[in-house]
Amino acid sequence: MELNSAAAQIEKQKASILDLMRKLAAIGSRLGAIEIERKNVASQQSRLQQRRSQVSQELDGLRQASEELTAKLKDIAETIARQQTELEGKRH
């Protein structure tokens, strides 16, 4: 009777150990997936930072080009106004 009781307890313990091993394997698998996801996120952040830097440089270049074009446009407008004044003077 005691032997049967001990055997039953051993089987319960075995079942508990197997259940814990399955849970441990599932947790290990989930940790692996989280680590892969973390690496992917870090890689994406790095790419986004590089792209942000490129966009910032392009934006700075475009601002500079815009300022240069605005200055040229102002010069052209002044030249046109001056030439129109000269033309009016010659007409009179």
JOJOWO-V418260 format. One line per field, one symbol per residue. ss: DSSP state (2 for helix, 1 for strand, 0 for the rest). psi: psi as a letter, one per 40 degrees, with the letter a starting at -180 (. if undefined). burial: b if it has 16 or more other C-alpha atoms within 10 Angstrom, else e. Layout:
ss: ???
psi: ???
burial: ???
//
This chain:
ss: 02222222222222222222222222222222222222222222222222222222222222222222222222222222222222222220
psi: ddddddddddddddddddddddddddddddddddddddddddddddddddddddddddddddddddddddddddddddddddddddddddd.
burial: eeeeeeeeeeeeeeeeeeeeeeeeeeeeeeeeeeeeeeeeeeeeeeeeeeeeeeeeeeeeeeeeeeeeeeeeeeeeeeeeeeeeeeeeeeee
//
